[in-house]
């Protein structure tokens, strides 16, 4: 009982710092998510509809970002940009690094959803006089959206968990806050469990939001 009481008291004492770190995690994710979603769309357009000299480097970029460690990419941004005279904050470096990798994954997610729609759908739309853009807008895109929301939600949840990597460049987000608390208190497992609970709360809320969006989208299309 003494152990439980001491643990509760310790966590209550650390709660303001953990909440502050959690808010930084939310801020990193809040910046990285729209950047990743937008970058994925740009990469998709370049990959699927760009001319050859655009498609090839775009495909190479996507493979490079998908097949190298995110932490390494963050390090390259953080330590590489000062070499060319740019000095963004640790926060911005981390968010950009996360967005650049997840944007590459999302581009492939978008492409897979579009290509999963049968070619016959294109042919049917063209046979009734629709142009390529109109066919894409009214026939292909609605079907692709229904197939893509779940995978996008999964990718966003992975992105949120990857925000813990920005602690490696000194961003005092949730994981870094927990590490500092452990160093000061010499208590580890309890603090790690508290950190896990914060991440679980955030990812659960995102998962619920995605499911609600899927249901509403399915009802409108």
C-alpha positions, 0 to 999 in steps of 0.5 A: 500500500505504501508503494502504491501511495508513493507511486500515485504521489510521484505521478501527481507531482510529475503530472504538470510536466508530463502534460506540458510534454504531452502538449508539445507532442500534440503540437509536433503531430499537429504540424507534421500531420497536415504537412505529410498529408499535403506532401503525399498529394504532391508526390502522388500527382508527380508520381502518377501524372508528371512527365518522365523527368519528374516521375523518376526522381519522385519515385526515387525520393519515395523509395529513399524516404520509405527505406531509411530510418526516420531518426537518421532523416531527422538527424540529417535535417537537424545537423545538415541544414546549418551547413547551408546557413539554415538554422530552424528550431529543433521543433521544426526540424523534427516536424519536417523530418516526420512529415517528409517520411510519412508523406512518402508513405501516404503518397503510396497509400493514395496511389494504391487506393486509386489504382485499386479502382477497376479500370472498367470504372474509367472506361465506363465513365469515358463511354458516357462522355466524361473527360478524364478529370471529370471521371476521376472527380465523380467516379474514381475519387469517391471510391478511392476515398472510401478505401483510403480513410482507414489506411490514412488513419493507421498512418497518422497513428504511426506518425503520432507515435514517431513524434517520440523520436524528436526527443533525440534532437532535444525537443522536450516532448512527452518521451523526453519529459519522461526521461528527464523525470526518470533521471531525477526520481530514479523511478522508471517503469511507473513513469514509462507506463504513464507516458504510454497512457498518454500516447494511448489516449491520443491514438485512441482519440485519433482512431475514433475520429477516423472511424467517425469520418469513415462512417460519415463519408460512406453515408455521403458518397 
